[in-house]
């Protein structure tokens, strides 16, 4: 962690676990609605290396899906990946309550309630990926294997064009 890095539950969890990461702060515009695309543009990155964190209701459980901002989540694929039948995006207020983060700043790391996490298999194409650091305007760069380790996550092909 660097001095310029904000302290969020995500950075606290990463620091506590000794997981290496690089913080990236950028200017968030209040009018932005596509937070992942905003992060990719602000950081000068391809949208397939920047990942968004979505909270999904699969049958009766909440699950975290982490997919490239360039893609959409395949709801059937995430349901299958966790052994469920039907999936839908969780209501934003429920996602915020369960994770402790605001929509657009939900990190897969350091959530209030530990949720099962599935990372899109395309992440394995990169040495590092970018995910929300726990607030709008703040991403963290880390190795996909480290993200999987700290979240006890799994990979599956859950994104679609």
Kinemage of the C-alpha trace (Angstrom):
@kinemage 1
@onewidth
@group {chain A} dominant
@subgroup {mainchain}
@vectorlist {calphas} color= white
{ca unk a 1} P 0.000 0.000 0.000
{ca unk a 2} L 1.208 3.518 -0.706
{ca unk a 3} L 0.581 6.701 1.250
{ca unk a 4} L -1.786 7.926 -1.484
{ca unk a 5} L -3.948 4.834 -1.197
{ca unk a 6} L -7.280 5.304 0.560
{ca unk a 7} L -8.009 3.005 3.472
{ca unk a 8} L -11.094 0.967 2.719
{ca unk a 9} L -12.236 -2.405 4.027
{ca unk a 10} L -10.715 -3.867 0.822
{ca unk a 11} L -7.249 -2.405 1.410
{ca unk a 12} L -7.382 -3.317 5.099
{ca unk a 13} L -8.222 -6.933 4.202
{ca unk a 14} L -5.482 -7.085 1.548
{ca unk a 15} L -2.891 -5.573 3.892
{ca unk a 16} L -3.890 -7.896 6.732
{ca unk a 17} L -3.592 -10.939 4.446
{ca unk a 18} L -0.278 -9.746 2.986
{ca unk a 19} L -1.694 -9.721 -0.549
{ca unk a 20} L 0.254 -7.461 -2.916
{ca unk a 21} L -1.747 -4.872 -4.840
{ca unk a 22} L -1.325 -1.505 -6.486
{ca unk a 23} L -3.826 1.273 -5.710
{ca unk a 24} L -5.130 3.469 -8.529
{ca unk a 25} L -7.073 6.614 -7.658
{ca unk a 26} L -8.894 8.501 -10.415
{ca unk a 27} L -11.407 11.316 -10.582
{ca unk a 28} L -14.955 10.001 -10.376
{ca unk a 29} L -17.605 12.171 -12.006
{ca unk a 30} L -20.952 12.250 -10.201
{ca unk a 31} L -22.785 12.085 -13.549
{ca unk a 32} L -21.139 8.768 -14.478
{ca unk a 33} L -23.439 5.760 -14.562
{ca unk a 34} L -21.115 3.160 -16.130
{ca unk a 35} L -18.568 3.031 -13.316
{ca unk a 36} L -16.378 0.327 -14.853
{ca unk a 37} L -16.054 2.095 -18.208
{ca unk a 38} L -15.277 5.311 -16.341
{ca unk a 39} L -12.466 3.550 -14.431
{ca unk a 40} L -11.010 1.997 -17.593
{ca unk a 41} L -11.022 5.338 -19.435
{ca unk a 42} L -9.595 7.277 -16.488
{ca unk a 43} L -6.805 4.736 -15.958
{ca unk a 44} L -6.052 4.338 -19.686
{ca unk a 45} L -6.849 0.614 -19.670
{ca unk a 46} L -8.658 -1.814 -21.931
{ca unk a 47} L -12.152 -2.588 -20.678
{ca unk a 48} L -11.437 -6.318 -20.672
{ca unk a 49} L -8.743 -5.918 -17.963
{ca unk a 50} L -10.989 -3.862 -15.655
{ca unk a 51} L -13.565 -5.960 -13.808
{ca unk a 52} L -16.877 -4.998 -12.248
{ca unk a 53} L -18.286 -6.592 -9.131
{ca unk a 54} L -21.942 -7.591 -9.319
{ca unk a 55} L -24.044 -9.022 -6.514
{ca unk a 56} L -26.397 -11.674 -7.826
{ca unk a 57} L -29.294 -13.569 -6.292
{ca unk a 58} L -28.922 -17.246 -7.217
{ca unk a 59} L -31.930 -19.161 -5.963
{ca unk a 60} L -31.911 -18.241 -2.236
{ca unk a 61} L -28.258 -17.150 -1.906
{ca unk a 62} L -26.317 -14.017 -2.769
{ca unk a 63} L -23.207 -14.496 -4.906
{ca unk a 64} L -20.532 -12.117 -6.166
{ca unk a 65} L -19.788 -12.206 -9.890
{ca unk a 66} L -16.641 -10.448 -11.131
{ca unk a 67} L -16.689 -9.834 -14.889
{ca unk a 68} L -14.898 -7.539 -17.358
{ca unk a 69} L -16.577 -4.154 -17.716
{ca unk a 70} L -16.560 -4.750 -21.492
{ca unk a 71} L -18.969 -7.663 -21.036
{ca unk a 72} L -22.297 -8.515 -19.488
{ca unk a 73} L -22.901 -11.164 -16.872
{ca unk a 74} L -24.389 -14.392 -18.217
{ca unk a 75} L -27.034 -15.130 -15.578
{ca unk a 76} L -27.453 -18.765 -16.615
{ca unk a 77} L -23.692 -19.303 -16.426
{ca unk a 78} L -23.367 -17.819 -12.919
{ca unk a 79} L -26.284 -19.936 -11.701
{ca unk a 80} L -24.672 -23.063 -13.156
{ca unk a 81} L -21.259 -22.118 -11.721
{ca unk a 82} L -22.621 -22.144 -8.178
{ca unk a 83} L -24.966 -25.099 -8.623
{ca unk a 84} L -28.132 -23.021 -8.821
{ca unk a 85} L -31.053 -22.878 -11.201
{ca unk a 86} L -32.028 -19.216 -11.554
{ca unk a 87} L -30.073 -15.978 -11.171
{ca unk a 88} L -30.944 -12.297 -11.191
{ca unk a 89} L -29.107 -9.147 -10.199
{ca unk a 90} L -29.633 -8.302 -6.540
{ca unk a 91} L -31.437 -5.075 -5.714
{ca unk a 92} L -28.902 -2.254 -5.280
{ca unk a 93} L -29.943 -1.543 -1.680
{ca unk a 94} L -29.546 -5.219 -0.767
{ca unk a 95} L -26.113 -5.352 -2.457
{ca unk a 96} L -25.021 -2.270 -0.516
{ca unk a 97} L -26.285 -3.602 2.833
{ca unk a 98} L -24.656 -7.010 2.435
{ca unk a 99} L -21.300 -5.789 1.089
{ca unk a 100} L -20.929 -2.532 3.032
{ca unk a 101} L -20.043 -0.697 -0.187
{ca unk a 102} L -21.994 1.671 -2.453
{ca unk a 103} L -22.977 0.605 -5.957
{ca unk a 104} L -20.177 1.632 -8.301
{ca unk a 105} L -17.667 1.047 -5.519
{ca unk a 106} L -18.429 -2.552 -4.534
{ca unk a 107} L -15.178 -4.429 -4.126
{ca unk a 108} L -14.971 -8.218 -4.192
{ca unk a 109} L -12.591 -7.903 -1.212
{ca unk a 110} L -13.392 -6.899 2.377
{ca unk a 111} L -17.153 -7.189 2.170
{ca unk a 112} L -19.287 -6.894 5.306
{ca unk a 113} L -20.799 -10.330 4.626
{ca unk a 114} L -18.540 -12.889 2.971
{ca unk a 115} L -20.284 -13.988 -0.201
{ca unk a 116} L -19.341 -16.788 -2.560
{ca unk a 117} L -17.263 -15.270 -5.380
{ca unk a 118} L -16.922 -16.301 -9.012
{ca unk a 119} L -14.348 -14.594 -11.241
{ca unk a 120} L -14.774 -14.749 -15.008
{ca unk a 121} L -12.238 -17.133 -16.543
{ca unk a 122} L -10.963 -14.378 -18.878
{ca unk a 123} L -9.104 -12.899 -15.882
{ca unk a 124} L -6.579 -15.698 -16.258
{ca unk a 125} L -5.432 -14.033 -19.515
{ca unk a 126} L -3.795 -11.258 -17.464
{ca unk a 127} L -0.950 -11.085 -14.976
{ca unk a 128} L -2.993 -8.446 -13.119
{ca unk a 129} L -6.560 -7.209 -13.246
{ca unk a 130} L -8.281 -4.130 -11.852
{ca unk a 131} L -11.265 -4.266 -9.474
{ca unk a 132} L -12.957 -1.677 -7.313
{ca unk a 133} L -10.989 -0.760 -4.236
{ca unk a 134} L -14.110 -0.086 -2.217
{ca unk a 135} L -15.265 3.311 -3.374
{ca unk a 136} L -16.004 5.149 -6.594
{ca unk a 137} L -12.810 6.571 -8.068
{ca unk a 138} L -10.538 3.920 -6.594
{ca unk a 139} L -9.419 0.649 -8.192
{ca unk a 140} L -6.902 -1.905 -7.023
{ca unk a 141} L -4.647 -3.884 -9.330
{ca unk a 142} L -3.803 -7.408 -8.287
{ca unk a 143} L -3.096 -10.855 -9.682
{ca unk a 144} L -6.222 -12.919 -10.411
{ca unk a 145} L -4.831 -15.789 -8.312
{ca unk a 146} L -4.471 -13.414 -5.340
{ca unk a 147} L -8.058 -12.216 -5.754
{ca unk a 148} L -9.219 -15.833 -5.810
{ca unk a 149} L -7.148 -16.653 -2.733
{ca unk a 150} L -8.408 -13.772 -0.581
{ca unk a 151} L -12.052 -14.300 -1.588
{ca unk a 152} L -11.882 -18.126 -1.603
{ca unk a 153} L -13.307 -17.697 -5.095
{ca unk a 154} L -13.520 -19.848 -8.179
{ca unk a 155} L -13.285 -19.145 -11.895
{ca unk a 156} L -15.892 -19.917 -14.535
{ca unk a 157} L -16.898 -18.568 -17.938
{ca unk a 158} L -19.635 -16.221 -16.674
{ca unk a 159} L -19.281 -13.234 -19.054
{ca unk a 160} L -20.861 -12.693 -22.451
{ca unk a 161} L -20.624 -9.982 -25.089
